[in-house]
Amino acid sequence: MGKAPQRPILITGAGRRIGLALAHHFLNQHQPVIVSYRTEYGSIEGLRNAGAVCIQADFSTDAGILSFADTVKSTTDGLRAIVHNASAWQAEKPGTPLSDTLAAMMQIHVHAPYLLNHALQDLLCGHGHAASDIIHFTDYVVERGSDKHIAYAASKAALDNMTRSFARKLAPEVKVNAIAPSLILFNDHDDAEYRQKALNKSLMKIAPGEKEVIDLIDYLLTSCYVTGRSFGVDGGRPLN
């Protein structure tokens, strides 16, 4: 009897930055990957060429989220993990109704993972003890709040709480953990003054790059015991 095919890892929002680096990391390990993307960056074509299944998705509505889940279910009969990387960073600002800002942040950071975890749980379950994972990307501001990104911080705090709830619901077959980063890497357009100011906010004084997060995810996928926890990747910033 032949070896069962590897179950793919699903990564949401994998067109840029950490999600993109993570997708290529797994593909380089010959691990099947499914990614969602909203905008057709050139990087998406690169992922397709590397062997990823790339599915366009609009998470701004619940119907869009559930349609994406249906497409995933038509693509595979099992998942090794779901990595909820899709995110948006929206501040309260004049001219934008506060209710719109809150709704947008809750939609991407709460509705999407909540609905996807429920819709896809049957693909994660049935493969053995601690055989599957869900990983939520939250934020270090969950601990301290944010005066300029109140809705964003609140939505990430809700996702942090859902980590523990889904860990309780899906154990022992599925481990559910969160990663709470602060500065991981800069944008190309960030100037030297901004970069130095940002670096000074943490104890470790560096932007570590995607590998710091990738190594943590590799650990979480390998563990057979760790669930319901949040892992700060913040250089000690809450202590500074």
HELIX and SHEET records of a PDB file:
HELIX    1   1 ARG A   17  ASN A   28  1                                  12    
HELIX    2   2 GLY A   42  ALA A   50  1                                   9    
HELIX    3   3 ASP A   62  THR A   75  1                                  14    
HELIX    4   4 LEU A   98  MET A  106  1                                   9    
HELIX    5   5 GLN A  107  HIS A  111  3                                   5    
HELIX    6   6 ALA A  112  LEU A  124  1                                  13    
HELIX    7   7 VAL A  141  ARG A  144  1                                   4    
HELIX    8   8 ILE A  150  LEU A  170  1                                  21    
HELIX    9   9 ALA A  192  LEU A  199  1                                   8    
HELIX   10  10 GLU A  210  THR A  222  1                                  13    
HELIX   11  11 ARG A  237  LEU A  239  5                                   3    
SHEET    1   A 7 VAL A  53  GLN A  56  0                                        
SHEET    2   A 7 VAL A  33  TYR A  37  1                                        
SHEET    3   A 7 ILE A   9  ILE A  11  1                                        
SHEET    4   A 7 ALA A  81  HIS A  84  1                                        
SHEET    5   A 7 SER A 132  PHE A 137  1                                        
SHEET    6   A 7 VAL A 174  PRO A 181  1                                        
SHEET    7   A 7 SER A 230  VAL A 233  1                                        
END                                                                             
